[in-house]
Amino acid sequence: MIGRVSTTEPAPSSGPGPAQPPISHPRSQESGAVTLDVDRSDPEYRAWLKDAVRKVQADSNRSADTHLLSFPLPVSWGIDLYLKDESTHPTGSLKHRLARSLFLYGLCNGWIRPGRPVFEASSGSTAVSEAYFAKLIGVPFIAVMPRTTSREKTRLIEFHGGRCHLVDDPRSVYEVSAALAADSGGHYMDQFTYAERATDWRGNNNIAESVYEQMKLERFPEPAWIVATAGTGGTSATIARYVRYMQYDTRVCVPDPENSCFFDGWLRGDDEASIEGSSRIEGIGRPRMEPSFLPSAIDRMMKVPDAAAVAAVRALERATGLRAGGSTGTGLWSALKIVSEMAGQGRTGSVVTMICDPGDRYLDKYYSDDWLAAQGLDIEPHARTIETFLATGDWTG
């Protein structure tokens, strides 16, 4: 004969979450065997979760795709250069895609809970986008950022309802974020670990799928190269995986700024590579090899001088009327170099790179001659390289 005995003993706590119900002990009166049965379902939380996921997915339906712009090159070269303009997202940057994926990942894993704060280590743009999604679902958001982050990014985070916790040492953002989350019972989003896991690289309108869909009617629909800079490494990982999954011949190039270890770590095959200091090009380059950066998926890397990146974004404005951040310049410089190689070899085809975020966030940096002078950056030689190339096809950089 089998009886069912219920106790009021609480289940052991496993961290943030709903209150734990008692354990039910169905017990065999003949054998003494016990089946432990714990039901932690919480209808109120699940209703909140369902609505939060709906809101994030609805944002994707409204704003997932962005424009693919053409950069003016001589038609006779037989090479087309395109700019995937991620600055048109609601929060103005490529990181809007990442933030959406991270929020869905955290929500569906049960890590993000109603009323509990979300923390992120960021150089700014990811935090702007995460503040937007946190406000959308009604949870507090705190960005842990270097004190050198641009004032405009800080303003945008606060505009979207977030708060900024500034640190003097950029390398401490990880530990500070984790500690603040642990102390408050909140969730540390950790973009640098989860960026490549949270994004669906097989499709679902990720950035790679969007590019190829938009290229279908171009004269060279399959790019010879896609150039993607790396902050977390999530975008380059998504693109490289998608290219391989879809069996395209496209190669992936990742440019790295000064004061970043990605290039050296990739070159030497050193997952422990690190560097002192921090990148002047906000949003890309890291002092350590991040978990979401996948060197094995990258075909080519370039180490781009910061002065060249600034020269490139200023050339972008002259050519298209568009202002962009320094990370766009790092990618554009590399894309132009690849175009020059293709032209020199008599090859035709297409190259795609990104407009990562708008230049209005950096008027006091990359568009300020005073800032350039204070940083000791001379952009004139690099500006002449671009000007000469666009006029004659000769690359001297």
TIRO-652709 format. One line per field, with one value per residue (C-alpha): residue in one letter; residue number from 0; chain; x, y, z. Coordinates in nm, 2 decimals, decimal comma, m for minus. Example, Ala and Ser with C-alpha at 12.3 -4.5 7.8 and 13.67 -1.06 7.14 Angstrom:
BEGIN
r: [A/S] .
k: [0/1] .
c: [A/A] .
east: [1,23/1,37] .
north: [m0,45/m0,11] .
up: [0,78/0,71] .
END
This chain:
BEGIN
r: [M/I/G/R/V/S/T/T/E/P/A/P/S/S/G/P/G/P/A/Q/P/P/I/S/H/P/R/S/Q/E/S/G/A/V/T/L/D/V/D/R/S/D/P/E/Y/R/A/W/L/K/D/A/V/R/K/V/Q/A/D/S/N/R/S/A/D/T/H/L/L/S/F/P/L/P/V/S/W/G/I/D/L/Y/L/K/D/E/S/T/H/P/T/G/S/L/K/H/R/L/A/R/S/L/F/L/Y/G/L/C/N/G/W/I/R/P/G/R/P/V/F/E/A/S/S/G/S/T/A/V/S/E/A/Y/F/A/K/L/I/G/V/P/F/I/A/V/M/P/R/T/T/S/R/E/K/T/R/L/I/E/F/H/G/G/R/C/H/L/V/D/D/P/R/S/V/Y/E/V/S/A/A/L/A/A/D/S/G/G/H/Y/M/D/Q/F/T/Y/A/E/R/A/T/D/W/R/G/N/N/N/I/A/E/S/V/Y/E/Q/M/K/L/E/R/F/P/E/P/A/W/I/V/A/T/A/G/T/G/G/T/S/A/T/I/A/R/Y/V/R/Y/M/Q/Y/D/T/R/V/C/V/P/D/P/E/N/S/C/F/F/D/G/W/L/R/G/D/D/E/A/S/I/E/G/S/S/R/I/E/G/I/G/R/P/R/M/E/P/S/F/L/P/S/A/I/D/R/M/M/K/V/P/D/A/A/A/V/A/A/V/R/A/L/E/R/A/T/G/L/R/A/G/G/S/T/G/T/G/L/W/S/A/L/K/I/V/S/E/M/A/G/Q/G/R/T/G/S/V/V/T/M/I/C/D/P/G/D/R/Y/L/D/K/Y/Y/S/D/D/W/L/A/A/Q/G/L/D/I/E/P/H/A/R/T/I/E/T/F/L/A/T/G/D/W/T/G] .
k: [0/1/2/3/4/5/6/7/8/9/10/11/12/13/14/15/16/17/18/19/20/21/22/23/24/25/26/27/28/29/30/31/32/33/34/35/36/37/38/39/40/41/42/43/44/45/46/47/48/49/50/51/52/53/54/55/56/57/58/59/60/61/62/63/64/65/66/67/68/69/70/71/72/73/74/75/76/77/78/79/80/81/82/83/84/85/86/87/88/89/90/91/92/93/94/95/96/97/98/99/100/101/102/103/104/105/106/107/108/109/110/111/112/113/114/115/116/117/118/119/120/121/122/123/124/125/126/127/128/129/130/131/132/133/134/135/136/137/138/139/140/141/142/143/144/145/146/147/148/149/150/151/152/153/154/155/156/157/158/159/160/161/162/163/164/165/166/167/168/169/170/171/172/173/174/175/176/177/178/179/180/181/182/183/184/185/186/187/188/189/190/191/192/193/194/195/196/197/198/199/200/201/202/203/204/205/206/207/208/209/210/211/212/213/214/215/216/217/218/219/220/221/222/223/224/225/226/227/228/229/230/231/232/233/234/235/236/237/238/239/240/241/242/243/244/245/246/247/248/249/250/251/252/253/254/255/256/257/258/259/260/261/262/263/264/265/266/267/268/269/270/271/272/273/274/275/276/277/278/279/280/281/282/283/284/285/286/287/288/289/290/291/292/293/294/295/296/297/298/299/300/301/302/303/304/305/306/307/308/309/310/311/312/313/314/315/316/317/318/319/320/321/322/323/324/325/326/327/328/329/330/331/332/333/334/335/336/337/338/339/340/341/342/343/344/345/346/347/348/349/350/351/352/353/354/355/356/357/358/359/360/361/362/363/364/365/366/367/368/369/370/371/372/373/374/375/376/377/378/379/380/381/382/383/384/385/386/387/388/389/390/391/392/393/394/395/396] .
c: [A/A/A/A/A/A/A/A/A/A/A/A/A/A/A/A/A/A/A/A/A/A/A/A/A/A/A/A/A/A/A/A/A/A/A/A/A/A/A/A/A/A/A/A/A/A/A/A/A/A/A/A/A/A/A/A/A/A/A/A/A/A/A/A/A/A/A/A/A/A/A/A/A/A/A/A/A/A/A/A/A/A/A/A/A/A/A/A/A/A/A/A/A/A/A/A/A/A/A/A/A/A/A/A/A/A/A/A/A/A/A/A/A/A/A/A/A/A/A/A/A/A/A/A/A/A/A/A/A/A/A/A/A/A/A/A/A/A/A/A/A/A/A/A/A/A/A/A/A/A/A/A/A/A/A/A/A/A/A/A/A/A/A/A/A/A/A/A/A/A/A/A/A/A/A/A/A/A/A/A/A/A/A/A/A/A/A/A/A/A/A/A/A/A/A/A/A/A/A/A/A/A/A/A/A/A/A/A/A/A/A/A/A/A/A/A/A/A/A/A/A/A/A/A/A/A/A/A/A/A/A/A/A/A/A/A/A/A/A/A/A/A/A/A/A/A/A/A/A/A/A/A/A/A/A/A/A/A/A/A/A/A/A/A/A/A/A/A/A/A/A/A/A/A/A/A/A/A/A/A/A/A/A/A/A/A/A/A/A/A/A/A/A/A/A/A/A/A/A/A/A/A/A/A/A/A/A/A/A/A/A/A/A/A/A/A/A/A/A/A/A/A/A/A/A/A/A/A/A/A/A/A/A/A/A/A/A/A/A/A/A/A/A/A/A/A/A/A/A/A/A/A/A/A/A/A/A/A/A/A/A/A/A/A/A/A/A/A/A/A/A/A/A/A/A/A/A/A/A/A/A/A/A/A/A/A/A/A/A/A/A/A/A/A/A/A/A] .
east: [0,00/0,14/0,07/0,16/0,32/0,37/0,61/0,65/1,02/1,13/1,33/1,69/1,74/1,92/1,95/1,72/1,37/1,02/0,95/1,01/0,71/0,73/0,86/0,60/0,72/0,52/0,63/0,59/0,48/0,62/0,96/1,03/1,13/1,08/1,01/1,10/0,86/0,92/0,69/0,84/0,61/0,49/0,19/0,24/0,60/0,52/0,26/0,51/0,77/0,53/0,45/0,82/0,92/0,63/0,75/1,11/1,00/0,75/1,05/1,22/0,92/0,92/1,28/1,49/1,62/1,85/1,96/2,24/2,40/2,64/2,98/3,07/3,35/3,43/3,20/3,49/3,67/3,41/3,40/3,11/3,15/2,84/2,78/2,53/2,38/2,32/2,29/1,92/1,81/1,59/1,89/2,12/2,38/2,47/2,44/2,06/2,06/2,29/2,09/1,77/1,93/2,08/1,75/1,57/1,85/1,83/1,45/1,41/1,69/1,50/1,78/1,60/1,32/1,05/1,17/1,53/1,81/2,01/2,38/2,62/2,99/3,00/3,19/2,86/2,66/2,55/2,44/2,24/2,05/2,01/1,87/1,61/1,51/1,51/1,27/1,06/1,00/1,01/1,32/1,60/1,93/2,27/2,57/2,92/3,15/3,49/3,50/3,63/3,30/3,17/2,93/2,67/2,65/2,60/2,32/2,15/2,17/2,00/1,75/1,64/1,59/1,93/2,19/2,57/2,83/3,17/3,50/3,85/4,01/3,84/3,96/3,75/3,41/3,36/3,42/3,24/2,93/2,93/2,97/2,69/2,45/2,54/2,49/2,15/2,01/2,00/2,14/2,48/2,41/2,78/2,78/3,14/3,06/2,71/2,71/2,80/2,56/2,26/2,25/2,09/2,37/2,17/1,93/1,63/1,71/2,05/2,28/2,44/2,11/1,99/2,30/2,27/1,90/1,96/2,24/2,03/1,97/2,32/2,56/2,79/2,53/2,78/3,04/3,40/3,46/3,26/3,45/3,33/3,51/3,50/3,40/3,25/3,32/2,96/2,90/3,20/3,12/2,76/2,87/3,15/2,92/2,64/2,88/3,00/2,65/2,52/2,83/2,92/3,27/3,27/3,57/3,55/3,80/3,81/4,00/4,14/4,22/4,53/4,53/4,35/4,47/4,25/4,49/4,79/4,59/4,45/4,80/4,97/4,68/4,69/4,36/4,52/4,66/4,60/4,71/4,74/4,51/4,20/4,10/4,04/3,79/3,48/3,29/3,57/3,90/3,94/4,23/4,16/4,05/3,68/3,48/3,26/3,55/3,61/3,95/3,91/3,61/3,81/3,98/4,18/4,26/4,42/4,57/4,44/4,60/4,34/4,44/4,35/4,01/3,94/4,05/3,82/3,50/3,58/3,62/3,29/3,12/3,28/3,17/2,82/2,72/2,70/2,88/2,98/3,18/3,54/3,46/3,30/3,62/3,83/3,62/3,60/3,98/4,01/3,74/3,90/4,23/4,07/3,90/4,25/4,39/4,11/4,14/4,52/4,47/4,21/3,93/3,57/3,32/3,17/3,28/3,05/3,13/2,92/2,81/2,82/2,68/2,63/2,90/2,69/2,79/3,15/3,16/3,39/3,63/3,67/3,53/3,73/4,07/4,15/4,09/4,31/4,58/4,55/4,58/4,87/4,69/4,79/4,52/4,66/4,88/4,59/4,35/4,58/4,59/4,21/4,19/4,46/4,30/3,95/4,09/4,35/4,30/4,65/4,68/4,98/4,88] .
north: [0,00/0,34/0,66/1,02/1,23/1,61/1,81/2,19/2,17/2,44/2,35/2,48/2,82/2,83/3,21/3,48/3,35/3,31/3,19/2,81/2,58/2,29/1,95/1,68/1,33/1,04/0,75/0,37/0,24/m0,11/m0,02/0,32/0,46/0,84/1,02/1,39/1,61/1,99/2,22/2,57/2,70/3,06/3,17/3,53/3,53/3,33/3,58/3,87/3,67/3,60/3,97/4,07/3,83/3,96/4,32/4,24/4,03/4,31/4,55/4,31/4,30/4,68/4,75/4,44/4,54/4,83/4,99/4,87/5,17/5,20/5,38/5,57/5,41/5,44/5,20/5,11/4,94/4,66/4,66/4,76/4,87/4,86/4,99/4,81/5,11/4,98/5,34/5,34/5,11/5,26/5,31/5,41/5,13/4,78/4,69/4,71/4,36/4,23/4,38/4,23/3,89/3,92/4,02/3,73/3,49/3,62/3,61/3,27/3,13/3,27/3,50/3,83/3,87/4,13/4,43/4,31/4,52/4,42/4,52/4,54/4,60/4,82/5,10/5,26/5,16/4,82/4,99/5,24/4,96/4,75/5,05/5,08/4,71/4,72/5,02/4,83/4,54/4,75/4,65/4,87/4,90/5,00/5,03/4,99/5,18/5,34/5,70/5,80/5,69/5,98/6,22/6,16/5,79/5,86/6,10/5,84/5,57/5,80/5,91/5,55/5,52/5,36/5,46/5,48/5,35/5,48/5,32/5,45/5,12/4,99/4,64/4,64/4,66/4,29/4,23/4,55/4,45/4,09/4,22/4,48/4,21/3,97/4,23/4,34/4,00/4,13/3,98/4,06/4,04/3,98/4,06/3,95/3,60/3,55/3,76/3,47/3,23/3,46/3,54/3,28/3,25/3,02/3,29/3,45/3,78/3,81/4,07/3,82/3,69/4,05/4,14/3,85/3,91/4,27/4,18/3,95/4,20/4,36/4,28/4,09/3,94/3,73/3,95/3,86/4,00/4,11/4,34/4,34/4,51/4,33/4,45/4,13/3,94/3,84/4,00/3,86/3,51/3,54/3,64/3,38/3,10/3,20/3,21/2,86/2,73/2,86/2,74/3,08/3,17/3,50/3,57/3,75/4,02/4,16/4,49/4,57/4,91/5,01/4,92/4,59/4,23/4,06/4,09/3,96/3,68/3,57/3,59/3,38/3,15/3,28/3,27/3,43/3,74/4,07/4,43/4,72/5,02/5,05/5,13/5,49/5,36/5,32/5,00/4,78/4,64/4,48/4,44/4,06/3,78/3,78/3,45/3,56/3,63/3,33/3,35/3,01/3,15/3,46/3,45/3,77/4,05/4,39/4,61/4,96/5,28/5,49/5,79/5,60/5,52/5,88/5,98/5,72/5,84/6,20/6,07/5,89/6,22/6,39/6,10/6,03/6,31/6,06/6,09/5,77/5,66/5,55/5,18/5,25/5,42/5,12/4,89/5,13/5,18/4,80/4,76/5,03/4,85/4,52/4,71/4,84/4,49/4,36/4,64/4,59/4,22/4,30/4,12/4,22/4,17/4,33/4,42/4,49/4,67/4,84/5,18/5,08/5,39/5,76/6,02/6,26/6,06/6,15/6,52/6,58/6,30/6,19/6,51/6,74/6,86/6,95/6,59/6,46/6,70/6,59/6,23/6,29/6,16/6,29/6,19/6,38/6,11/5,86/6,12/6,16/5,79/5,77/6,08/5,95/5,60/5,73/5,96/5,73/5,38/5,38/5,28/5,42/5,34] .
up: [0,00/m0,10/0,09/0,02/0,29/0,24/0,45/0,49/0,45/0,20/m0,10/m0,08/m0,24/m0,57/m0,59/m0,72/m0,81/m0,67/m0,32/m0,29/m0,22/0,03/m0,08/m0,12/0,00/m0,15/0,06/0,02/0,36/0,26/0,13/0,28/m0,06/m0,11/m0,44/m0,40/m0,59/m0,60/m0,80/m0,84/m1,11/m1,05/m1,26/m1,17/m1,28/m1,60/m1,70/m1,65/m1,85/m2,14/m2,16/m2,14/m2,42/m2,63/m2,59/m2,69/m2,99/m3,09/m3,10/m3,34/m3,57/m3,58/m3,63/m3,70/m4,05/m4,14/m4,46/m4,68/m4,83/m5,12/m5,08/m5,40/m5,60/m5,97/m6,16/m6,39/m6,10/m6,10/m5,72/m5,50/m5,14/m4,91/m4,56/m4,34/m4,15/m3,80/m3,67/m3,78/m3,50/m3,23/m3,00/m3,28/m3,30/m3,40/m3,03/m3,05/m3,21/m2,94/m2,65/m2,79/m2,81/m2,46/m2,31/m2,47/m2,36/m2,00/m1,99/m2,13/m1,90/m1,60/m1,51/m1,55/m1,29/m1,24/m1,03/m1,00/m1,16/m1,46/m1,47/m1,76/m1,82/m2,13/m2,31/m2,38/m2,69/m2,55/m2,23/m2,43/m2,60/m2,29/m2,10/m2,37/m2,33/m1,96/m1,96/m2,22/m1,98/m1,66/m1,48/m1,34/m1,54/m1,43/m1,67/m1,53/m1,76/m1,78/m1,67/m2,02/m2,19/m2,40/m2,23/m2,50/m2,43/m2,06/m2,15/m2,37/m2,11/m1,86/m2,13/m2,16/m1,78/m1,69/m1,44/m1,48/m1,24/m1,36/m1,28/m1,32/m1,43/m1,75/m1,67/m1,35/m1,52/m1,52/m1,15/m1,04/m1,25/m1,10/m0,75/m0,78/m0,92/m0,65/m0,37/m0,51/m0,61/m0,97/m1,30/m1,46/m1,83/m1,92/m2,29/m2,33/m2,24/m2,38/m2,71/m2,94/m2,75/m2,74/m3,11/m3,35/m3,60/m3,83/m3,93/m3,76/m3,94/m3,78/m3,94/m4,18/m4,31/m4,35/m4,55/m4,79/m4,84/m4,93/m5,16/m5,38/m5,66/m5,66/m5,95/m5,71/m5,46/m5,27/m5,10/m5,14/m4,80/m4,50/m4,26/m3,90/m3,60/m3,26/m2,92/m2,77/m3,09/m3,12/m3,45/m3,62/m3,48/m3,60/m3,95/m3,98/m3,86/m4,09/m4,39/m4,32/m4,25/m4,58/m4,76/m4,90/m5,02/m4,84/m4,62/m4,29/m4,18/m3,83/m3,79/m3,44/m3,30/m3,10/m2,73/m2,79/m2,76/m3,02/m3,31/m3,11/m2,95/m3,29/m3,45/m3,18/m3,10/m2,75/m2,56/m2,26/m2,44/m2,26/m2,28/m2,04/m2,09/m2,30/m2,66/m2,77/m3,03/m2,82/m2,86/m3,01/m2,89/m2,55/m2,29/m2,27/m2,51/m2,45/m2,44/m2,73/m2,96/m3,18/m3,34/m3,53/m3,73/m3,86/m4,19/m4,16/m3,91/m3,95/m3,68/m3,77/m3,63/m3,45/m3,66/m3,97/m3,82/m3,75/m4,10/m4,24/m4,06/m4,18/m4,53/m4,49/m4,41/m4,72/m4,95/m4,81/m4,58/m4,29/m3,96/m3,77/m3,47/m3,46/m3,49/m3,83/m3,93/m3,83/m4,04/m4,34/m4,35/m4,37/m4,63/m4,85/m4,82/m4,93/m5,22/m5,33/m5,32/m5,54/m5,78/m5,80/m5,88/m6,14/m5,94/m5,94/m5,66/m5,35/m5,00/m4,70/m4,38/m4,11/m3,99/m3,62/m3,46/m3,54/m3,51/m3,31/m3,00/m3,06/m3,15/m2,86/m2,97/m3,33/m3,47/m3,24/m3,35/m2,99/m2,88/m3,16/m3,05/m2,69/m2,80/m3,02/m3,33/m3,67/m3,92/m4,22/m4,37/m4,35/m4,50/m4,79/m4,84/m4,87/m5,09/m5,33/m5,34/m5,42/m5,69/m5,85/m5,72/m5,57/m5,20/m5,02/m4,66] .
END
